[in-house]
Amino acid sequence: MSKASSRSFIPLEFELLSTERQLSRAQEFELGMGTRRTVRQFSSRQVPRQLIESALRVASRAPSGANQQPWRFVVVLDPEKKRQIRVAAEAEERDNYERRFPQEWLDALETLGTDWHKEFLEIAPCLIVVFRVDYGIDDEDKAKQRKIKHYYVQESVGIACGFLIAALHWMGLATLTHTPSPMGFLSQVLDRPPNEKPYLLIPVGFPANDAKVPNIAKKSLNEIAVFVE
Ligand code: IYR
């Protein structure tokens, strides 16, 4: 028998926009998102907490496998925790840049001008550390603690991060998608349980007054899309 009893449907809330309004909203969003850049030089100016909370609520609207929402966002504002994260990230990254990265990888990073120094981890007022939640824990029966399989975790968390980064940009904040590697140290520093694995570290704030970004471009629509008609 199907589990019809656990199903419940409600009418879709859907605002039908005029084509004119659709075009104008599309244009506004495209223009707005068109200026999004990854920023590596931050100012220490604080970010209103309400903005971070709003962006996280937007991220939480992302679709996910079986609606399991397999993400945890850890918002790090504490200077001492930020310092610990910087120290650990720099230790790993120093090894990467000086030993572990093959030349091919170093060549691919050349235009970005990155190196192992990660002072932004202390300077940015806020670090959002995104964890993927690989499995849930059913602790209804405290003794058993059964694992609940999560589906499409990588895809789901990636989409949520996309929503988050878009929301933060839209509200006038700068972000960096940082992936120190390996990033297991984030679990220790932030005291996360074994079912949560670090996925992405997003420093958030305002750019430094003299922030510079690499002179690189995005691919054009022709290069990224194919219409089959
Ligand atoms: N995680 C390193 C290296 C790095 C890798 C890629 I792929 C980038 O797009 C940028 C950096 C670092 O943060 O420096």
Boltz pocket constraint, residues with backbone or C-beta under 6 A from the ligand:
constraints:
  - pocket:
      binder: B
      contacts: [[A, 93], [A, 109], [A, 112], [A, 114], [A, 115], [A, 116], [A, 177], [A, 178], [A, 179], [A, 180], [A, 181]]
      max_distance: 6.0
